[in-house]
C-alpha cells in the first residue's frame, strides 16, 4: 500500500504543531475551525501547512496558493481550489451549482450575487466534508485575487457544525490600508487591515537559537565546523529558509572552517526577492535612506540624513514606517526584520553601494567610531589609495583601544586592502593576523597570515610572520616541534628586535616546558636571558626572571631558583598583561604558593576577557585549576576546568584542551569517580602522545595514581608514579615528579619500597625548605611520619598537622594527613586518639565528595570498633573489625599483596584472615565474598 512520505521535520514550532493537531481534532468532531498563520518570508508558514497535510490522515485535502500573476484575475484562485472536487457540484441545488460554475468559468459575478456565491461555496465544502473530514490549505493568501479571498473568508467564519479545517498562511504587513490616509499606530507602524477578517491569527516569531542549532544538526554535514555553525546561527536571525539557503551555498572549505564566510552570507534568490518586494515598492528617496541605514552598524537618524544629502528629511522615512519595515525611536532607526537589513545591500548595484559607503564615511568620526569609519572608507574606495590606507591604519589603533583586538584586526585588514605597496600591505595583514590571534580567532588569524606571507619582502617582515604563525601553531601542534621552530625564529630576530626575539624565545621555552623537555627549555631560556638589560621595561625583566628561575628549578637547584621566582612574583604587581601574569602564576606554583597562584591567574583571566584577548583565557584557567583543587575548591575547580576546556576548543588550542581535560581527570580522581577519571585520562594520554605534551600526560598519570591510592591499590599507584621518574619529554615532566612525591612516598611505604620513598622525600623536602612553603613542609613532615615508627612517627604527624593548621588553605591534604595519622594511631592501639583524627578526616572528605577516601576512613573507624555515622553497615556482623576491613577490600577486587600494603600487614596474615572469613561466612571463594559485600 502506498503511503505519503513524512513531511519535513519542524524545529521550534511545538506550539503551532499542537494548535494544528487540536484543529484537526475539532474538525473530525464536527466543530469546524479556521486559523491564519502570518509571518515574514521564510519563517515556515508553508512548512506548517505541509505538516497539517502530513498529519491529516483520512482528511480530504484541498490546496491553493496565491500567485502574483493571477492576483488581478477575479476568482482565479477559487477555480484552482475547486477543480479536484468539481464532481461534487452536481449535488448542489441547481441555482447554486449554476452560479458557482458560471463564476469560476467566467471569472466573476454581479455585485448582487456575491453573497449567493459565498453561500454556495460554504454549501459545497459542507457537502464534501459530510462524507469525509475536509482540510483546506490556503498558502500566500495575501497574493490571492480579492473575490476568492473574500469568499474563503466568508466560509471560514461559518464553519460551526462542519467537519472542515480551513487554514490560511499569509505574509504579515501585507494588508490593505484601512483608509486612504494611513494612521500611525503606537509603535509608529500604520494600522493595517487583516489579510483575513474574523479568523484567529497566529503570528510566527523567528526561531530560537536552540531551534536553529537543532535544524542545523538535522540538515548540516557532520563536518560542519563549530565556528561556522555559530556564524550561521547569528546570520539567519531565526529564519529557517535563510539558514538552509546559507548552508546550501557553502563550499566544503567554508563548511569545514578553512575558508572565511561572506559577511553576511548571500541569501537564496527567491527569499531575497520576497524580502525586498516591499522595499522596492518604496519611493526612491526612502530607499536611499534605508540603504544607508542597512549599511550602518548603529543607524542614527541625524547621520543618515546628513549622509543622504540636502534633500533628505525626516519625512522621507514615513513610507517605510507605514509599511512596518522600520521603527524610528527618537534618533535610532531599527529594522523590524533584521534579515531585511542584511538583504538590502545584497540587492543593490555595486556602484550605488560604494557611493553609499562614501557618504557614510564622510559623516563618521574616525576617533569615536574607528571601525565604522574604516569599513565605509574601504568599501567605498574605487581602488587602493595610500592616503586612505594610512587614515584607516590610524583608525585601527583607535579600534584596539575602544573595542579590543578583534575590531582592530578587522580595521587593519581594511587598511591592508587599501594599501598599494606589497610589503606595507604584508605588514598590515600580519598585524591584523596577530590581533585576531589575540582575540582567540585562530582561523581568521591563519587566513590573514596566508595572505601576508607571499607579499613580504624584507627579512624582518618574514621573521615576524613566522613568529605569528609559530605562536598559532604552538597551541595546536607538537610541542617539541613548536619549541624548535620558535627557538630558530628567536635566534633570527635577536639582531633586529630584542623584544620580539625575547617573546619568541620565551614561547619556545614554554613549548619545551609543556613537552617536559628541560634541555630545550634551558637552551631557549639561556639565549633569551642574554637579551634583557637591567633598565628594560618591567615585562621584559619579569620574563627573564621567570625563564631563569624555571631553568634553575628544572635542574633541581631550588635554593638558586627561589630568589628569581620571587622576583618574578614581585614584578607581577606592576604588569597587567595576561601572558606575564600567567608566567608569574607558574612561578607561584614552583614556590608552592597556592594563594598567590589563585589570585594572579584569576587576574590574568579577567584581564584577558576585559581586553578581548581571549586566546590567553585557557592557559590562565589551566593554572588557576591547580590552586583550586588542592585547596578543596572542587566545585570551583571543576567549573574552571570545564570553562577552560570549552574556551580552548572554541579558540582552537588543543594543548590547553588537553591540559584542562587532565585537570578534570584529577578532580574525578579526588572525588572517587573511577570511570570518569579513567575515560578522561585515556583521552589525555592519546592527545598528549600526538602532541608530545609531557605536562598533561604526567598530570593524567598522577590522577590515575591518586585514584588507585584512594582505592587502596598502593601497588598500581607506586608503579604509575615510579614510571614518571624516568619519563622523557612528551611522557612526563620534572615538576610533576616533584609534586607527586607525597603520594609516591605513601604508595612506596605501603609497598615496602623504603629506598624509593626516602629518595623521593629527600628531593621534596629540599624543595619545600628552599621555597619555605607551609603546605609543602606539612607534606614533607607527613612523609617523615610514614617512614618512621612509634613515637617518632607520632611526632612527625603532629608537626604535619600543626603546619596544615598554620597554612589553612590545603583542606584535602590536611584531611589526608589526619587519615594516615589515624591509621598509624589505630595500629599503635591508641583508638581514642585515632578516632578524633579519623572523624575530622571523614567530615572533610564527605564535605568535598571524596567518596573513596570516605570509604577508607570508615574502614579505619570500623577497624577500631567505632560505630559509623554514615549509612554503610557491615553485611556480616560475625567478623571482627579487622576481618571486615579485609573482607571489604577483597570484595572490591584487591589482591592479598594490595590488602597487605593498605593495612600495613603481611600477605601471609591476610591469607590467614581470609580462611577465617570464609569459614565464618560459610562461603568458598572471593566471588562469593564480592556478592555478599556489594
N, C-alpha and C positions, 0 to 999 in steps of 0.2 A: 504494500500500500504506500502511495506517495505521501510524504509529509513535507510541509513547507520548511525550509531551513530556518534555524533560530534567528531572531533579529539581532542587531548589534547590541553588545553589552553596554549598558548605561552606567556611568560613573557620576556620583554626586547628585543624582536625581531621585533619591529614595522617596522623598515626599511626593513628587509628581507621579512616580510609579504606583504608590499606594492610592493616590487620587484616581488614577486610571482604572486600577483594579476595582475600587469601590464603584466607579461609574458604570463599568460593565456589569458588575453585580446588580446594581439598581435597574439597569436596562433589562437584564434577564428576568427580574422580578416584576416587570411591568411598570416600573417607576422611571419613565423616560428622563434623560438627563442631557444637558448640554454644557459645554465649557469652552473657554478661549484661552489658548497659550500665547503669550506675547513675549517678545524679546528681540534684541538686535540680531543681525545676520550672524550665523554660525554658532548660536548658543544651544542648538539641539532641538528646535521645535519640530522639524521634520522627523528626527530620530524618535521623538516621543510618540508621534502619530504612527510611526512604523512599529514601535513597541506595542501600541494598542492593537494593531492588526495581528501581531505575533501572539498576544495572549487572548485574542478574541475567541479562539476555538471555533464554536459552532455558529458564530455570527455570519450573516450575510454582510459583506463589506463593499461599500461604495466609496469611491475616492475621486476627488477633483482637486486640482491645484491651479491657482491663479497664474495667468500668463500675461506679461506686459503687452504683448502684441494683440491680445484679444480683450484687453480691459475696456476698450471702447466699442466692442461689438455686443449689443444687448442680448442677454441670455445665452451667450456662447458657453459660459461655464455650466449652466443648467443642462444644456444639450449634451455636454461631455459626461456629466454626472449620471444622467438618466439612461444613457444608451444600454448599460448592462441589464436594466430592469424594464426595458421597453415593452416586453410581452405583458407585464402586469398592468399596463394602461388599459387593456381590454376589460379589466374587472371594475374600472371606474364607471360612474354614471356617464351617459352619453355627452352631456354638456361639458362636464369637467374633462373628460377624455379628449374631446374635440379642442377645447381651449388649450390644454397642455400641448397637444401635438402641433396645433397651429402656432403656439408661442415659440416652441423650440425650433420649428421649421422656418418660420418667417422672421424670427429674431425680435419679437416684441408683441405687445398687446396694447390696446387702447388704455388710456389712463383710468377709465371707469372699470376696466377688467382686472386691474392689479390685485385687488382683494380676492377676486374669484380665482385668479391664477395661484396665489399663495395658498388658499384653502385647498385647491386641487392638489398641490404638491404635498401638503400635510396629509391629505387622504391617501395619496399614493404611498408615502413612506409608512403610514399606519397599516395599509394592506400588506405591504411586503413584510413588515415586522410581525404581522399576525401569524405568519407561517414559521418564521424563524427570526430570532433577535437580529436587529439591524444596527451596524456600525457605519456611520457616515463620517468620513475624514475629509476636511476641507483645509488644504495647505495653502499658504500665501494668500489668505483671504483678502488681504489689502490690495491684491492685484486682480481680483475678480471684477467682472463688469457689475455695475451698480444694481441692475434688476435682479441678477442671480443672487447677489449678496443679500438684497432686501428680502427676497423670497425665502432664502435659507434662514435668515434671522427671524422672520415671521414664524417659520416652522419650529425653530429652536426654542422659542418662547412658549410653545403649546404642545409639549411632548408628554405632559402628565397623562398617565394611564396607557402609555405605549411602551413597547419593548425596543426603544430606539436610544442609541447614544450618538449624539451629534457633536463632533469635536472640530474646533477651528484652531488654526495657527496663523498668526499674523505678526509682522514686524511692528514694534512699538514706535510711537511718534509718527505714524503714517495716517492718522485720521484726518478728516477734513476740518477746517476751522469752523467753530460754532457760529461765527458772524463774519461778515466781510472784514471787519476790524478785529484782529486778534487781541484778546485781553490778557496781559501778562498775569501768570499765576504767582503764588507766594515765593516760588523759587526763581522767578524770572522767566519760566517757560510759559508759552501760551497755553490757555485752557483748550484741550482738543477733544473733538467728538470721538467716542469709542468706535473701533472698527465694526463691532457687532453690538448693537444696543441690547440691553436686558439679558445678557449672558454673563455668567460668572467668569471673571478674568483671573488668570494665574500667570503673573509676570515671572519670567525666568531670569534669575540672577546669574552672574558669571560663576563658574565652578570654583570651589575652594582649592587651595594649593594641594591639599591632600588628595582630592579627587583628580586633579591634573596629574599628580605623580602616579596615581593608580592607572589612569588612562595610558600614560607613557609605559608603565610596566606591561600593560596588555598589548600595546602596539609597537613599542620600540625594539630594535635589535638588542640582543643580550650584551653586546659590546659597547652600548651607549655609555660614554664617559660621564661620571657624576657631575663634573663641571658643566658639561653640555646639557645634561638633564636640568640642572638648576637654571641655566640661561634660558632654556626653552620655557620652563615654568614661568619665569619672570616675563618673557617676551609675549606670551599668548594672552596675558591678562584674564585668565579664566575662560577663554573662548576655545572650545574643543576643536572647532573647524580650523581655527588658526594654528593650534598646536599640531594637528595632523598634517596640515599644509606645510608648516615649517619642517616637520620630520621628514616628509616625503621629498623635500627639496635639498636635503643634506647629502653631501658626498660621504664616502666611507671614512676619509681622513677627518672630516668635520665631526662625524658621529663618534669617532674614537678620541676626539680632542686634540688631534695632531695639527689641525688647521683651524684658524680662527673662524668664528661665525660672523656673518654680517650683523651689524647693529643698527636697527633691528633686522631680523631675518625677513626676507621678502614674503609677502602674503600670496597665497594662490590667487590667480587672476579672477576667478568667479567671486570669491569672497571680497577681494579688493574692490571690484566693481559694485557689489552690493553695499559695501560700507561707504563708498564715495558718491553714490547716487544722490543723497540729499545735499551733499557738499557741492556737487557740480551744478545743482539747480539754484544755487545762491547767486546773487549779483556778484560781478567781478570784484568790486571793491571789498566786499565781505570776504570773498575767497582769498584775496591778497593778505588781509589781516589775519585770517585763520591760518594761512601758511606760515606767517611769521610766528604765530603762537605755537604751532606744531613744532617748529624748529627751536623754540626757546626752552631751556631747562626749567626756567621759572617765569612763566609768561606774565609780565607786569603790563597793565593796560597802557600806562603812560609811555613806556618804552616801545611797545608795539605801535602806538600811534605816531611816535617820533620816527620810528623806522619806516612807517608806512607813507610818510611824506606829508606835505601841507594839506592835502585833501582828505586825509584820514581823520575822522571824528568819532566820538563815542557811538553815535547813531549807526555807524557802519556795521556794528555787530548785531543790531536788532533782528535782522532776518535769521541769523544763526540761533539767537536766543529763542525766537518764536518757534523754530523747528526743534528745539530741545537739544541742539548739538553742543552748546556751551552754556555755562553759567558764569556771569560776571558778578563777583562779590568784591565791592569796593574797587581795589586796583588789581585784582587777580582774575585771570581768565582760566577757567577749568573746563576741559572736555568731559562731557558726561560719559562718553565711551573712550577710554584711553587708547583702545585699538585704532579708533579713527585718527587720533593724533599721530600714531605711527604710520598710518596709511596715507595721509595727505602728501607727505614728501615723496612717497613711492609712486604716486600718481601725477607728479609734477615734472615737466620737462627740465632737463639739466640746466638750461640757460636761466630759467626763472628761479631755480633752486639757488644757483650761485649768486644771482642778484639779491635774493632774499637774505642769504648769509652775509653778503657785503653790507646790506642795510643794517642788519643786526650788529655786526662788528662795529659799525660807525657809532652806535649808541651804547656799546658795552664798555664799562670801565675796566681796563686790564688790571688795575690794582685790587679792586674789590671782587671782581668776577673773572679771574685769570683763565679758568678752564673754559668758560663760555667764550671769552674773547678769542682764545686760541682756536677753538673749534670753528667759530664763524669765520675767522680770518683765513684758516687753512682751507675750509670748504668753499669759501667764496673766491679764492685765488684762481686765476686762469692758468698760471704756470709758476714754477719755483721762482722765489724772489728773495734775495739776500736780506733786504731791509725788513720785509715781513717776517722772515725766519728769525732774525735777531730779536724782533719785538715779541714773538711768540716764545722764544727761549727765555727771555726775561720773565714772561708770564709764568713759565714753568717753575721758576724759583718761588714765585708767589703762591703757586698752586701747592707746592710742597709745604709751605708754611701754613696755609689756610686749610687744606683739605687732605694732606697726607701724601705718601709716596705713590699710591695708585693714580691719583689725579695728576701728580707731577709726571708720571710715566706717560699717561695719555697726552699731556701737553707737550712733553719732549718729543714724542713720536710725531706730533703735528708740526713741530718746529723742524724736525728732520725732513718731513715731506716737502717743506718749502725751501730746503737748503740746496742750492745748485752744486756746490763743491763736494766731491765724493768723500774726502777724508773728514771734513766737518760734519757731513751727514752721518758718517760712521760713528763719530763722537757722540752725536745727539741720540742716535739709535742705541748705542751701548749704554748711555746714561738712562734712557727710557727702560732698557732691559734691567739694569741694576735696580731701579726704583720698583719695577714690577716684582723682582726677586724679593726685595724688602717687604713688599705688600703681601707676599705669600702666593702670588700668581706665577707659578713656575712655568706653566705652559706658555703664557704670554711672554715671559722673560726669554724663554728659549727661542720663540719665533722671532722676536726682535733681534736677538743676538745673531741668528742665522742671516738676517738681512744686513746686519752691520759688518760681518766678517769679510765678505768679498770687497767691501768699499774701503777698508782700512789700508792706509799707505805707509805710515810710519811704524817703526818697530815698537815704540812705546804704545801706540794705539792698539796694535795687535796683542801686545802683552796684557793690556787692560782687558781686552775682550776675552783672552784666555783665562784671566783671573775670574771674571764674572762667570764664565762657563764652568770653570772648575768648582767655584763655590756652589753653583747649581747642582753639579754632579756629585759633590761630596755628600749631599744629603739623600742621595738616591742611587748610590752605586757602591762598588767595592771600596772599603775604607783604605786598604793598603795602596791600591792604585791611586786613589784620590790624594793620599799623603805624598806619594812620589811626584805626581803631577804638580801639586801646589808647591812642593819644595823647588822644583825646577823653575816655576814661574816666579817665585820669590827671589830666587838667586838671579834671574834675568832682570828683575825690576830693581834690585838693590842699587845699581849705579845710577838709576834715573829718578827713583821716587822712594825715599826711605819709608814713608808712611804706608804706601801701598805694598811695598815689599814686606814690611812688618806684618801687615794684615794677612798676606798670602802665607807667610811662614807660620804665623800663629794658627791659621786654618790647617796647615799641613801637620802641625803638632797635634791639633785637636783630632784630625783624622787618624793619626797614628795612635792616639790615646783610645779612640773608640775601638780600634783594632786590638788594643792591648799590646802595642809594639813599642817598648821603651827605647829601643835603639833608634828607630826612625824619629821618635819624639825628641830625643836628645840632639840628634843631628839638626833638625829644624830649629829647635829652641836655641842651640848654640849660635847659629847664624843670625837668628832674629835678635838676640840679646846684644850682639855687637853693633846693631843699627841704632840703638837707643842711647841718647845722651842725657846727662843729669838735668839739663834745662829744658827738656822736651815737655810737651803738654801731659797732663795727668793721665789721659787714656793710654798713651804710649808707655809711660813709666809703669802703670798698673799691668799692662800686657807683659812687659819684661819681667816684672816681679813674679807674675803668675807662671810664666813659662819656665823661668829658672827654678822657682820653688818646686814646681811639679817634677822637673827633671831630677833634681837632687832627691826628692822624695821617692821617685821611682827606683833610685839606686839604694834605697834603704837608709840614707843618711837623714834621719828625721830631725836630729839636732840642727843640722845645717840648713834644712829646708824651712824650718818653722819661722825664723825671722822674715824670710822673703814672703812666705804665705801670709804672715800677719801684716806685712807692708801692703800687700795687695788688698787685704780686707780693709785696712785703714783708708787707702786711697778710694775705695768704692763709695765712700760718703761724698766724694767730690765729683762723681760722674752720674749720668742718668741714662746712658745708652744701654740697651738690653744686653748686648754682647759682653761688655765689660762687667756688667752686674752678674751675669751668669758665670763668667770666669772667677769673679770674687766668690760666688757661691761654691764653686768647685774647690777653691782654696779653703773655704769654711768646712767643707766635708773632710778635707785632708787634715784639718785641725780638730776634727771631732766636735765642732760647734753647731749642733743641730738647730739651736735657736737662731743663730745668725743666718744659717742657710735658709731657713724658712722665711726669714724677713727679707733677705736680699733677692731670693728667687721670686718671691711674691711681687716684690717691687719691679723686678725685671719683666715679669709677665704683664703687670699693669701698665708699665711704661710702653711695652711693645704694642699693646692694644691701643693705648691713647695716641700713640704716634702713627698708628696704622701700619706698623712694621710686624705684620702677623707671621712672617717667616721665623721669628725668634720665639714665638709663644711655645711651640712644642718642646724646645730644649729647656726653657725656663721651667716648664711644668714637670719635665722629666726629673730634674734635680730637686724640685720642690717636694716631689713624692718621697724621696729618700728621707727627708727630715720629718715627714708626716707619719709614715707607718712605724718607724722605730720609737716615736713618742706616743704611739697608741691612737693616733687620729685616723682610724681605719675608714670611717665613712668619708672623711675629707680626702684621705689618700686615694681611695677608690674613685671618688668623683674627679679628683685632679688627674689621675692616670687615664681615666676614660675620656676626659676632655682633651688631654694631650694626644691620645690615640686618634680621636676624631680630627683634631687640628692638624696632626701630622698627615693623615690621609688626604684631607682636603687640600693641603698645600703640596702634596707630592713628595713628602720627606720620609722615605722608607726607613732610614736608620732610626729616626725618632719614634716612628710607629713601632718598630721592633723593641726599642728601649722601654717605651711606655707599656707595651704588652708584657715585657719581662717583669716590670714593676707590678702589674696586675697578677702575674703568676705568684710573686712573693706575697702579695696581700692574700691571695687564695690559700697559700701555704700556712700563713699565720692564723688564718681563720679556720683552718682544718677542712677546706673544701677540696677533697682529694682529686676528684675527677676534673674539676675546673683547672686546678693547678697543673695537672699533667697535660691537659689539652693545650693550655697556654704555653707551657714550657716546650712542648714538642714543636709548636708553631715557631717559637723564638729560635729554637735550635736550627730549624730549616732555614729561616730567614737570615740568621746570623751566619750560617755556613755559606750562604750565597754571597754575602757581602763582607765577609771577614770581620765580623763585629764581635770582638772579644769581650767588650764590656757587657752587653746584654746576654751573651752566651754564658758568661760567668754568673751573672745575676740569676738566670734561669736555673743553672745547676745548683746555686745556693738555695733557691726556692725549693727545689726538689729535696735537697738535703734537710732543710728545716722541716719540710713535710714528713720525711721519714723519721727524723728525730722525734717529732711530736707524736708519731705513731708508735714509738718505742723501737723502731728499727735502726738501732745505732750502727749496725754493720754497713747498711746501704748508705747512710749519711756519711760515715767515715770514708768509704771508698769514693764517693762522689766528691767530697771536699779534698781528699788527697789528690785526685786527678787534676785539680786546679793548680796544685803546687808547681807542676812542671808543664802546664799547658802553654803552648806557644801562641804567637799572635793569631787572632781570629778565633781562638778557642778559650782564652782566659784573659785575665787582667791582673797585673801586680797589685793594684789597690784592693781588688776583690779578695785576693789571697790574704791580705792583711785583715780586712774587715770580717772575713768569715772565721777568723781564728777562735773567737769564743765558742762557736758551735763546733768547730773542729776539735777543740780541746775536750769538750763534753763527749763527743762521739768516740774519740780516741781512748779516753779513760774508760768508757763503758766497754770498749773492745779489748782493754788491757794493753793498748799500744802506747805505753807511757813515754817512750822516747819521742815519738811523733808529737805527743801532747806537750811535752816540755819544750821542744824546739819551736813549736808554733806559738806557745805562750810567751817565750822569751822575746821573739820578734814583736809580738803585740804589746807586751809590757814596755819595751823600748820606745815604741811609738807613743803609747799613752803617756809615759812620763815626759817625753820630749814636748808634746803639744799641751800637756797639763790639762787634759780633758777629764772632768769629774766622772762623766758617764763611762768613758773608756777605762779609767782607773778602777771603777767599780767592777767592770767585766774582767779586768786583769786579776783583781782580788778574788773574784768568783772562780777563775781558773786555778788560782793557788789553792782554793778550798777543795776543788775537785781532785787535785793532785796530792792532797795531804790527807792525814787520818787523825782521828781523835780530836783532842782539844786544839791542836794546831789548825785543823780544818775548820773547827768552830770559830776560831779567831779570825781566820781569813774571810769566812762567810759574814761574820759580824762586821768586819771592815767594809765588805762589799755593800752590805745593806745601809751602812751609815753613809757611804758615798752616793748611793742611789737616792737616799733621802735628801742629801745636800743638793743633788742635781735637780730633782723634782720634775724632770722632763723626759723620763725614759720608763714609763709605767710598765711596758711589756717586759723589758729586761729586768726590771725590779721584781715583777711577779715571777719571772723565770728563776731568778736567784732565790726567791723565797721557796719555790717548789723544790729546787735542788737542795737548799739548806734543810727544808723539812724532811726530805728523804734521808739526808745524812743523819739528822737527829733521830728519825724513826729507826734507822739501822743501829744507832748508838743507844737504843732503848730509852729514849727520852721523849715519850709520847706527848707529854704535856706541852713541852716547848715546840715540838714538831707541829702539833695541832694548830697553834697560833699562826705560824707562818703559812701552813697549808691552807687554812681558811682565808687568809689575806690574799694568797695567790689565786684561790678559787674565785673569790669575789672579783678580782681584776679580770681574769680570763672570761668569766661569764659576762662581765660588762662589755668586753671587746668582742665577744662572739668567737673566741678561740677555742672551738669545741673539742679538738683533740687534746689540747693542754688541760682543758676542763676534765676530760676523761682521765688523764694521767694523775691529776691532783686528787680526784675522787678515789682512784685506786690506792693512792698513798694513804688517804684518810681511812679507807676500809682496812688497809693493812695494819693500822694501829687500833682497829676496833671501834672507830668513831662512826656514829650514826650520820648518814648523809643528809644534807639539806636539799638535795635535788631529787628528781623523780626516779633515778636509776636505783634498783634494788637487786640484790643477788638472786639469781634464779635457783640457787641450791644452798639452802641455809645450813647444811651439814658440814660444809667446808670451813676450814679455818680462814682467817683473813688473808694469810699468805697464799693458801691454796686457791682462794677465789681470784686473787690477782693473777696468779699463774694461769688459771683456767681461762680467764678473760683474754689474756694476751695470746694464748694458744688458739683460742676460738677465733681471734681476729687474723690468724694466719702466721703468727710469729714462730720461728724455729726455736729449738731449745737453746741454741747459742745466742739468739737475739733476746730471748727472755732472760737469760743469764746476764747479758750485758745490761739490760734495762734494770734488773733488780740487784745488780752487784753480788750475784751468787754464781756458783759454778754450774756448768751444763749437767754434771752428774747429779747435783742437788735438784735441778729442775726435773730430770728424769725420775728420781725417787718420788718427788711430789706428784708427778703425773700418774704414777702407778696407784698412789693412794687416791687421787681424784677419780680415776676410772673405777676403782673399787667402790668408793662411797656413792658415786652416782649411778653405778650399775650400767656402765657403758663400756665399749670396747675400742673406740677409735677417736681420733681428732675430729673426724667428720661428725660423729655423734655429739661431741663437745660443742662444735660450731652450731649445730642445730639447736642445742639446749640454750646457749647463751645469746643467740642472735635472732 
